[in-house]
């Protein structure tokens, strides 16, 4: 199962707009979980998000055994 998160406003008819980038889900069964803000002025998590992060991984070798060594 893949998790996708986006913010939306529930319309008067109960519909929720799904962003364009998730239109491949049309016709598929999905599980929907609503997380309601306690207050209208809840902290906007977007202001703490990064715009972009770029990491150069060229030449990086991952050693699973070393990572799991205790």
C-alpha positions, 0 to 999 in steps of 0.5 A, a space after each residue: 500500500 502506498 501512502 499519499 498526503 495532500 490538504 483539501 477542503 471538503 465541499 458542501 456536497 461532501 466531495 474532496 478534490 484530488 490533485 491532478 498528479 493522483 488521477 491514476 487512482 481513478 477507478 481504484 479502491 483506496 482507503 481514506 483517513 480524515 485528519 481534522 484540524 482542531 482549530 482553523 488556525 492550526 500550525 501550517 506544516 508546510 512552512 516547515 517543509 523543505 522546498 527541495 533537497 539535492 544529494 549527490 550520491 555518485 560513487 556512494 556504496 551502501 554496505 548493508 552489513 556495516 549499516 546493520 552492525 551492532 
